[in-house]
Amino acid sequence: MSGWYNAPSMAISELSPDRLLRLRARERAGSDPLVSVVVPVYDEEDLVAVFVRRMGEVAAAGGFRCEMLFVNDGSADGTLERLLDLAAADGRIRVVNLSRNFGKEAALSAGIERARGDVVVPIDVDLQDPPELIPALLARWREGYDVAFGVRASRASDSMAKRVTAGWFYKVFNRFSKVQLPEDAGDFRLMDRRVVRVLSQLPEKNRFMKGLFAWAGFPAVGVPYARRERAAARSRFTYWKLWNFALDGLFAFSTIPLRVWSYVGAALALVAMFYMLFIVLRVLAYGIDTPGYASLLSVVLFLGGVQLVTLGILGEYLGRLFLEVKNRPVYVVEGEYSGSIPAPEDREGDGRHGPERADDPRG
């Protein structure tokens, strides 16, 4: 396909996974990669300074270069002002300001596409995913892995309902989808530039980033860690939002819901055929019987409910198709701001789904 990213080819025609890792490890030995930390924020004015201080301490202790790329997702509080003040004082900070709130998945996409680092680390600003894990992720990258993702060692901090529903989601998703999600892994991960190039060219508008990370492939390894309490305030993800997020992921990576209702329809038709045969034989044997309105009404209501559920499933897919064919960008950038680091030029692939910009300020 024209314009599609192809990983650099090797002279060796066939490479085992272990040998591939050794080759990559030799290439990366002694390297000093620039780490781009991508941080989507929405109404987090109390946390951004805390995050910058903590990230700076981790980078200094770990001895690696980093840029902090904040994506302001239409915050209504003083988040943008705080970020601009921080960027003016620290040349490692860049701010991508979206024109309105587009959602976390869109903000993540904006940051990943505009990151300049050799490796990219999406992370939440609430510090539940500890920046202190980044050196360990870098170590696995130097071993040859293109993706090193954080895996929660325990969900003890979550409620029982959240632990159960999260377990169900991973089991259902991995059962119904060809793309397999690692359990208890979120967006927190380190990705090589090769992976980022692939992600930046994916054209879909309804974006489920966990699924896209897994779909991209490349050698990956999990790194366990203990997730901490949120540094301030409470999470804005309600159970209703999490439910809709789970549906987005399932419908984006599986057609099984459509196929299931094909099987349900076939099964109901088979049952109806046998029941019709039973009625005919009973009438032939015992004569005409008075029909029962209660049983007839129950069957009609049941089949009506099945039809409505089926139409709802079809509507979910048609609605997503409707959004895709309009081909609107995933997000619109109001501007990019930085201190001593100039705003980067548009990267290859941005024109697929995120190039719209109100202006191009060079701070």
NUSE-333653 format. One record per residue: residue number from 1; residue in one letter; z, y, x of N, C-alpha, C in turn. Coordinates in pm, whole numbers. Each point is the difference from the previous one (the first is absolute). Layout:
N
i aa npz npy npx capz capy capx cpz cpy cpx
NUM A Z Y X Z Y X Z Y X
...
***
This chain:
363
i aa npz npy npx capz capy capx cpz cpy cpx
1 M 0 -119 85 0 119 -85 0 123 87
2 S -82 96 -32 -12 120 81 128 81 -6
3 G 49 42 116 120 82 6 129 -78 -1
4 W -6 -132 -26 123 -79 -4 52 -23 141
5 Y 132 -3 11 62 -15 132 -3 -144 43
6 N -47 -25 119 4 -133 61 89 3 122
7 A 92 -94 7 87 -8 118 -86 -29 123
8 P 42 50 116 -78 -23 122 -23 -149 24
9 S -123 -37 33 -32 -141 21 41 -44 139
10 M 34 -127 11 39 -58 127 -116 -80 59
11 A -1 -15 130 -103 -80 64 20 -147 -31
12 I 121 -40 -28 31 -140 -30 -30 -25 -147
13 S -78 -104 -28 -46 -23 -137 112 -46 -92
14 E 92 -80 51 107 -51 -84 133 26 70
15 L 93 56 -78 132 29 54 105 -59 -91
16 S 92 -78 57 113 -48 -77 95 117 -23
17 P 84 -7 -105 94 110 -24 89 30 120
18 D 50 -104 66 87 23 116 -75 67 114
19 R -123 -43 24 -77 60 108 -35 145 -31
20 L -30 26 -127 -28 138 -40 121 89 24
21 L 118 -49 -33 121 78 24 18 27 149
22 R -26 -99 84 16 19 144 -98 104 53
23 L -122 -2 -51 -99 100 42 44 141 -37
24 R 45 15 -125 47 131 -44 124 44 78
25 A 87 -93 28 122 32 75 -34 52 139
26 R -99 -62 64 -40 48 133 -59 141 -8
27 E -76 27 -105 -59 133 -17 107 106 -19
28 R 109 -37 -67 102 99 -36 116 6 98
29 A 3 -88 96 111 -2 97 6 133 73
30 G 117 59 3 21 126 71 -58 121 -68
31 S -52 -14 -121 -58 114 -70 108 92 -56
32 D -38 123 -24 92 99 -56 -62 58 -127
33 P 2 -76 -111 -71 44 -119 67 118 -69
34 L -81 82 -63 53 106 -86 32 -64 -134
35 V 125 17 -45 45 -58 -127 -5 108 -107
36 S -84 -21 -100 -5 93 -114 91 -54 -110
37 V 103 76 -32 92 -38 -106 -41 75 -126
38 V -45 -73 -101 -50 59 -124 112 -3 -104
39 V 35 120 -52 116 12 -89 -41 73 -128
40 P -24 -72 -111 -26 69 -126 130 56 -58
41 V -4 122 -50 122 63 -53 -29 67 -134
42 Y 98 -7 -88 -8 67 -129 141 45 -37
43 D 22 133 0 130 59 -31 110 -60 88
44 E -19 11 132 96 -57 95 49 107 99
45 E 26 120 -50 38 108 91 129 -28 76
46 D 87 -83 -57 128 -29 67 -14 -109 106
47 L -112 -70 4 -12 -114 89 -93 22 119
48 V -95 93 -12 -103 9 104 59 38 136
49 A 95 92 3 60 39 128 80 -116 60
50 V 71 -74 -86 77 -116 47 -95 -103 61
51 F -114 -22 -67 -96 -98 51 -57 45 134
52 V -37 126 13 -58 50 125 98 -16 115
53 R 125 33 -24 100 -13 105 16 -147 42
54 R 9 -88 -98 17 -142 29 -123 -56 71
55 M -119 37 -45 -122 -51 61 -12 51 143
56 G 37 124 24 -3 54 136 92 -76 92
57 E 119 -36 -49 96 -75 82 -55 -139 32
58 V -64 -63 -98 -56 -135 23 -113 5 101
59 A -88 100 -11 -112 12 94 50 25 142
60 A 104 84 12 54 28 133 65 -124 59
61 A 76 -71 -82 67 -121 50 -100 -110 31
62 G -106 -10 -81 -99 -106 21 -105 35 102
63 G -8 126 39 -95 42 102 -145 -8 -43
64 F -29 27 -127 -139 -2 -45 -39 136 -59
65 R -129 29 10 -53 123 -57 -21 -18 -150
66 C 25 106 -77 -19 -12 -144 -44 131 -61
67 E -69 -10 -111 -23 114 -87 58 -36 -136
68 M 56 98 -66 55 -20 -134 -91 69 -99
69 L -68 -80 -82 -96 52 -95 60 -10 -141
70 F 43 113 -51 58 5 -135 -110 32 -99
71 V -2 -73 -112 -94 26 -108 81 49 -119
72 N -11 131 -28 73 57 -112 -78 -24 -129
73 D 57 -86 -85 -71 -46 -120 34 88 -120
74 G -30 131 13 20 93 -112 145 26 -32
75 S 85 10 100 143 25 -24 22 131 -75
76 A 98 -1 -92 31 119 -79 121 75 56
77 D 68 -58 100 116 68 57 -41 68 131
78 G 92 14 92 -29 70 125 -46 -90 113
79 T -51 -118 -32 -40 -97 103 -107 58 93
80 L -102 63 -57 -110 53 82 51 108 96
81 E 85 89 -49 55 105 87 80 -62 115
82 R 81 -100 -30 76 -67 106 -95 -63 103
83 L -103 -64 -48 -93 -66 90 -74 101 88
84 L -40 112 -57 -70 102 79 92 58 107
85 D 128 20 -33 96 49 100 18 -103 112
86 L 9 -128 -38 16 -104 100 -124 -12 88
87 A -118 13 -60 -124 -8 77 -13 116 98
88 A 47 117 -39 -6 115 90 91 -19 121
89 A 109 -77 -18 96 -19 108 -29 -125 84
90 D -80 -91 -52 -23 -128 68 -150 -31 -5
91 G -64 -1 116 -144 -22 7 -44 -139 -37
92 R 94 -93 -14 -36 -137 -37 -20 -16 -150
93 I 33 103 -76 -1 -10 -146 -128 60 -57
94 R -64 -74 -87 -114 50 -77 29 -20 -148
95 V -54 89 -82 24 -4 -143 -133 0 -72
96 V -22 -101 -82 -115 -4 -91 54 30 -139
97 N -47 110 -58 50 43 -131 -105 -31 -106
98 L 34 -90 -93 -91 -34 -109 6 107 -108
99 S -109 16 -73 -10 109 -98 90 -20 -121
100 R 40 -123 -26 95 -33 -107 59 -137 29
101 N 82 -48 -92 57 -133 16 -102 -107 -37
102 F -42 -81 97 -96 -107 -23 65 -138 4
103 G 127 -10 35 67 -128 9 12 -48 143
104 K 95 -91 21 30 -45 136 -117 -71 65
105 E -73 -84 -77 -110 -75 61 -109 95 51
106 A -29 105 -76 -99 98 43 49 77 122
107 A 129 36 0 56 73 113 -3 -85 127
108 L 31 -130 -15 -9 -90 115 -143 -6 54
109 S -96 -8 -91 -140 -5 42 -38 126 76
110 A 44 116 -50 -32 126 67 57 2 141
111 G 124 -46 16 61 1 132 -63 -98 95
112 I -29 -120 -48 -59 -102 87 -136 44 48
113 E -79 62 -87 -134 43 39 2 115 100
114 R 103 82 -4 6 117 87 88 -19 122
115 A 59 -116 15 83 -27 117 -87 -9 125
116 R 49 51 112 -78 2 124 46 -104 101
117 G 107 -71 -32 60 -89 99 -80 -126 28
118 D 36 -64 110 -56 -132 33 57 -106 -93
119 V 121 22 -47 62 -86 -101 59 91 -107
120 V 7 -51 -122 46 79 -115 114 -74 -69
121 V 105 75 -33 118 -59 -64 30 75 -130
122 P -34 -56 -117 46 61 -126 149 -27 -19
123 I 73 102 -42 144 -15 -16 48 100 -105
124 D 104 -37 -75 58 91 -99 96 97 67
125 V 12 117 -60 85 104 59 147 -27 -24
126 D 33 -90 -94 141 -21 -36 79 -80 102
127 L -66 -49 108 64 -69 111 59 -136 -39
128 Q -40 -52 -116 39 -138 -30 -69 -97 95
129 D -123 32 36 -69 -74 105 29 72 132
130 P 76 -62 90 50 72 117 -108 27 105
131 P -16 124 43 -93 28 111 36 -75 127
132 E 127 -41 12 43 -75 119 -74 -132 17
133 L -68 -46 -105 -75 -125 9 -137 20 67
134 I -45 123 11 -134 25 53 -19 -56 142
135 P 96 15 92 -20 -62 132 -22 -151 -9
136 A 69 -68 -92 -21 -144 -17 -140 -28 -54
137 L -48 84 -90 -136 -16 -52 -102 24 111
138 L 26 99 84 -88 26 114 -4 -118 96
139 A 114 -63 18 5 -116 91 -89 -112 -52
140 R 0 -24 -132 -86 -104 -55 -147 41 8
141 W -28 129 -12 -138 49 18 -47 -28 142
142 R 87 23 98 -37 -27 139 -19 -150 25
143 E 56 -84 -85 -22 -144 11 -137 -42 -54
144 G -74 95 -59 -134 -30 -48 -18 10 -150
145 Y 107 18 -76 -11 8 -145 -52 138 -40
146 D -93 2 -96 -53 127 -49 87 60 -109
147 V 79 -83 -65 92 47 -104 136 -64 24
148 A 103 84 4 138 -49 6 74 65 -117
149 F 40 -80 -98 60 55 -121 148 -34 -9
150 G 76 93 -56 142 -24 -18 25 -92 -118
151 V 92 -95 18 38 -94 -105 149 15 -24
152 R 35 27 -124 142 16 -33 74 -132 20
153 A 103 3 82 77 -121 25 87 -37 -119
154 S 34 99 -81 85 -25 -116 -26 106 -106
155 R 16 -38 -126 -9 95 -111 137 22 -64
156 A 103 -14 79 136 12 -53 26 138 -58
157 S -68 103 49 23 136 -50 -66 23 -136
158 D -91 -89 -41 -68 14 -129 84 -63 -111
159 S -26 46 -122 66 -62 -115 -55 -140 -23
160 M 73 -80 -77 -46 -135 -30 -134 3 -72
161 A -16 93 -94 -126 9 -75 -117 31 93
162 K 22 89 95 -109 36 91 -33 -115 94
163 R 101 -74 45 -26 -114 88 -82 -107 -73
164 V 38 -26 -126 -70 -104 -76 -143 43 -30
165 T -19 124 -47 -135 46 -36 -89 10 123
166 A 56 41 114 -79 7 123 -45 -140 42
167 G 90 -98 -11 -38 -138 33 -110 -51 -91
168 W 11 30 -130 -103 -42 -95 -135 64 34
169 F 4 129 35 -125 70 28 -75 -66 116
170 Y 70 -25 110 -66 -59 116 -55 -139 -33
171 K 78 -78 -76 -46 -135 -35 -123 5 -90
172 V 2 86 -102 -114 11 -92 -122 55 72
173 F 20 105 79 -114 61 71 -65 -101 94
174 N 80 -66 81 -55 -95 98 -57 -125 -66
175 R 46 -31 -120 -58 -114 -72 -135 35 -60
176 F -16 122 -47 -121 40 -72 -104 68 88
177 S 37 46 117 -92 77 84 -35 -76 127
178 K -123 17 47 -40 -59 127 60 75 117
179 V 36 127 -21 68 79 103 149 -28 -10
180 Q 59 -47 107 141 -39 1 88 111 57
181 L 100 41 -79 94 101 46 120 -67 65
182 P 40 44 119 124 -53 59 120 45 -83
183 E 87 -93 -35 114 33 -85 97 93 73
184 D 58 91 -79 101 95 49 -55 94 107
185 A -130 24 -1 -62 96 91 -57 115 -82
186 G 28 123 42 -52 116 -71 -112 67 77
187 D -3 133 -8 -103 76 71 36 21 147
188 F 126 -18 35 46 27 136 -59 -102 96
189 R -87 47 88 -68 -88 94 -66 85 109
190 L -40 -65 106 -79 64 106 -138 -63 -2
191 M -104 86 0 -138 -47 -6 -81 56 115
192 D -79 -84 61 -91 43 105 -110 87 -58
193 R -61 82 85 -108 88 -44 -114 -79 -65
194 R -25 -124 45 -106 -81 -60 28 -24 -149
195 V 123 -27 -35 37 -22 -139 -14 129 -79
196 V 41 110 59 -7 130 -68 -145 36 -33
197 R -93 -29 91 -140 30 -27 -50 -77 -122
198 V 40 -125 -11 -41 -80 -116 58 59 -129
199 L 130 30 1 64 55 -120 -62 132 -42
200 S -43 80 98 -56 132 -31 -137 -9 -66
201 Q -63 -116 5 -133 -14 -60 3 -71 -134
202 L 116 -44 -45 7 -67 -130 -20 102 -111
203 P -91 -26 -94 -42 104 -94 78 7 -131
204 E 87 -97 -31 57 -1 -133 95 116 -26
205 K 8 40 -128 83 113 -42 139 -46 -43
206 N 7 -118 -66 129 -56 -38 54 -78 119
207 R 92 59 72 37 -54 130 141 -61 -4
208 F 5 -127 37 126 -72 16 10 -31 148
209 M 72 85 74 -7 -2 145 52 -130 60
210 K 104 -59 -57 48 -128 54 -111 -104 -2
211 G -76 -2 -109 -110 -94 -9 -112 33 97
212 L -30 129 17 -106 40 93 38 -32 144
213 F 127 21 34 45 -36 135 -23 -149 26
214 A 35 -83 -99 -18 -144 17 -147 -39 -1
215 W -80 66 -84 -142 -33 -11 -74 25 131
216 A 40 104 72 -71 36 124 7 -112 103
217 G 102 -85 -8 9 -111 94 52 43 136
218 F -58 -56 108 41 21 139 130 -74 28
219 P 24 -37 126 124 -71 36 123 84 -35
220 A 90 -60 -74 118 71 -50 125 -84 22
221 V 113 68 13 127 -68 21 110 82 -68
222 G 97 -70 -56 114 67 -63 114 19 97
223 V 71 112 -18 118 31 82 116 26 -95
224 P 101 -88 -3 111 18 -96 87 120 35
225 Y 54 62 -104 91 114 21 90 13 -122
226 A 109 71 17 94 25 -109 -32 135 -62
227 R -36 1 -128 -32 125 -68 130 72 -37
228 R 0 131 20 122 77 -19 -1 73 -134
229 E 113 62 -30 8 82 -120 -83 127 19
230 R -47 53 -112 -77 123 5 86 113 56
231 A -58 83 88 77 103 70 53 107 -95
232 A -74 30 -106 44 103 -96 -70 -24 -132
233 A 65 48 -108 -56 -7 -135 -28 -144 -41
234 R -71 -16 -110 -31 -133 -51 -151 -20 -4
235 S -41 -126 2 -142 -31 -7 -56 41 -135
236 R -124 49 -1 -65 40 -125 -75 -116 -65
237 F 3 -116 64 -68 -116 -56 90 -67 -105
238 T -32 22 -128 71 -67 -108 -60 -140 -20
239 Y 67 -81 -80 -52 -133 -27 -136 7 -71
240 W -18 101 -85 -128 15 -69 -112 30 100
241 K 28 88 95 -100 32 103 -28 -123 88
242 L 104 -75 33 -19 -119 81 -83 -105 -76
243 W 23 -9 -132 -77 -94 -82 -149 38 3
244 N -29 129 -21 -139 45 2 -63 -15 139
245 F 82 20 103 -48 -18 137 -37 -146 25
246 A 82 -91 -52 -29 -143 14 -128 -38 -73
247 L -20 56 -120 -123 -27 -75 -122 52 75
248 D 13 121 58 -111 55 79 -38 -94 113
249 G 100 -53 67 -27 -91 111 -68 -128 -46
250 L 50 -58 -109 -57 -125 -49 -143 18 -49
251 F -24 106 -78 -134 21 -53 -99 42 108
252 A 51 59 108 -90 43 108 -46 -116 87
253 F 75 -111 2 -31 -108 93 -18 -136 -65
254 S -9 -3 -133 -18 -130 -65 -71 17 -134
255 T -87 -98 -32 -62 -7 -132 61 -114 -82
256 I 106 -58 50 65 -110 -71 45 39 -141
257 P 56 122 -22 37 36 -139 -116 -13 -98
258 L -121 33 42 -116 -17 -87 -29 -148 -23
259 R 8 -78 106 -30 -142 -10 103 -74 -85
260 V 125 43 11 106 -65 -77 -29 7 -149
261 W -44 118 -45 -23 15 -143 -125 -73 -45
262 S -92 -27 90 -112 -88 -33 52 -140 -29
263 Y 95 -46 82 59 -132 -22 83 -2 -129
264 V 74 107 -24 80 6 -123 -90 -5 -122
265 G -111 75 3 -94 -2 -112 -59 -137 -22
266 A -36 -68 111 -56 -135 -12 103 -96 -57
267 A 125 12 44 106 -89 -50 25 23 -149
268 L 3 128 -43 21 29 -142 -117 -51 -85
269 A -121 14 52 -116 -51 -74 9 -151 -14
270 L 45 -69 103 13 -146 -5 106 -41 -101
271 V 114 72 3 106 -29 -98 -50 24 -142
272 A -73 112 -21 -53 31 -133 -97 -108 -47
273 M -81 -52 90 -96 -104 -37 72 -127 -45
274 F 104 -42 75 75 -119 -39 75 22 -132
275 Y 53 122 -17 70 29 -125 -96 -3 -118
276 M -122 55 19 -101 -2 -106 -36 -145 -35
277 L -15 -85 103 -30 -140 -24 113 -68 -77
278 F 124 35 33 116 -56 -70 -2 39 -147
279 I -30 129 -29 -4 47 -139 -108 -73 -78
280 V -118 -14 60 -110 -69 -68 39 -144 -34
281 L 55 -70 96 40 -138 -24 110 -10 -105
282 R 94 96 0 108 -5 -98 -52 25 -140
283 V -96 94 -12 -58 26 -132 -76 -122 -51
284 L -76 -65 91 -74 -119 -40 93 -113 -42
285 A 115 -7 61 93 -109 -28 89 28 -120
286 Y 47 128 -14 99 29 -103 -47 103 -103
287 G -117 52 15 -48 101 -94 32 140 46
288 I -40 100 -80 19 142 35 147 35 -13
289 D 51 64 104 140 42 0 8 150 -15
290 T 110 51 -57 20 144 -14 26 60 139
291 P -80 97 42 21 59 134 131 78 8
292 G 55 3 121 125 73 20 -25 136 61
293 Y 41 104 -73 -25 135 49 81 32 125
294 A 122 -53 12 85 28 116 -64 -52 129
295 S -49 -124 -6 -61 -57 120 -129 72 35
296 L -79 36 -102 -125 72 24 28 135 63
297 L 100 73 -53 34 131 54 50 -12 144
298 S 79 -102 31 51 -20 136 -113 -21 99
299 V -98 -83 -41 -113 -26 89 -82 126 23
300 V -24 77 -108 -78 123 14 71 100 92
301 L 130 18 -19 75 93 84 2 -46 145
302 F 16 -132 19 2 -52 137 -134 25 70
303 L -107 -34 -66 -132 20 61 -30 148 18
304 G 45 83 -94 -18 145 17 72 52 123
305 G 124 -50 22 74 41 120 -69 -43 127
306 V -52 -125 0 -73 -49 118 -123 87 28
307 Q -72 37 -104 -118 84 17 36 137 57
308 L 111 59 -49 41 130 50 41 -7 147
309 V 72 -106 36 37 -16 141 -124 -14 86
310 T -96 -79 -47 -125 -18 74 -74 131 16
311 L -6 78 -108 -65 131 8 74 92 97
312 G 134 -12 4 76 81 95 -33 -34 144
313 I -12 -130 30 -38 -42 135 -138 53 36
314 L -96 -16 -93 -134 54 24 4 151 22
315 G 85 67 -80 12 145 14 52 42 136
316 E 92 -77 57 51 32 133 -113 -1 103
317 Y -82 -103 -5 -110 -8 96 -107 105 -28
318 L -32 22 -127 -101 101 -34 47 141 38
319 G 130 26 -20 54 131 38 -11 24 149
320 R 27 -101 80 -14 14 144 -146 15 41
321 L -88 -73 -67 -142 15 27 -47 141 -36
322 F 50 55 -109 -34 136 -42 39 102 107
323 L 120 -18 56 45 93 105 -83 -16 127
324 E -40 -123 30 -79 -23 123 -138 64 -9
325 V -67 -17 -115 -140 46 -9 -10 152 -2
326 K 110 69 -36 -5 147 7 -7 50 143
327 N 47 -84 93 -13 28 144 67 130 42
328 R 110 32 -64 78 117 44 76 -37 128
329 P 30 99 83 79 -30 121 141 -45 -37
330 V 59 -78 86 136 -49 -24 100 115 3
331 Y -27 102 77 90 114 14 -82 123 38
332 V 61 116 -12 -61 126 43 98 69 94
333 V -45 37 117 84 65 100 -8 151 -15
334 E 113 62 -25 5 147 -5 -14 59 138
335 G 61 -64 99 -7 51 136 76 -88 96
336 E -30 16 129 69 -71 106 64 103 93
337 Y 123 -20 32 77 97 77 69 -71 117
338 S 8 70 112 69 -57 116 51 114 86
339 G 80 -41 102 50 100 94 -98 16 114
340 S 27 -70 112 -89 10 115 -118 -96 -8
341 I 8 -102 -89 -109 -96 -13 -102 54 -98
342 P -124 21 39 -100 50 -95 -29 -102 -107
343 A -36 50 -118 -37 -91 -108 -124 -79 41
344 P -1 -131 -23 -111 -83 47 -125 20 -82
345 E -113 -36 58 -125 1 -75 1 -116 -98
346 D -81 11 -103 -10 -110 -98 -43 -127 71
347 R 67 -110 -30 -31 -126 65 -114 -71 -70
348 E -67 -86 75 -103 -84 -60 62 -85 -109
349 G -64 -3 -116 49 -79 -112 70 84 -104
350 D 43 125 31 69 82 -98 -88 28 -120
351 G -133 7 23 -90 34 -110 -9 -106 -107
352 R 60 -118 25 -9 -106 -99 86 29 -121
353 H 123 55 24 86 21 -115 104 110 18
354 G -5 79 106 103 101 10 -39 124 76
355 P -119 55 -16 -39 112 84 27 136 -61
356 E 36 5 -129 5 129 -67 113 85 57
357 R -34 125 34 99 90 58 -21 139 -56
358 A 111 64 -36 -9 134 -54 -33 100 111
359 D 52 -25 118 -31 84 115 32 -81 124
360 D -11 62 116 28 -72 124 78 91 95
361 P 126 29 -34 77 88 86 35 -67 131
362 R -11 71 104 37 -53 132 126 74 46
363 G 114 -66 -22 125 69 25 37 0 145
***
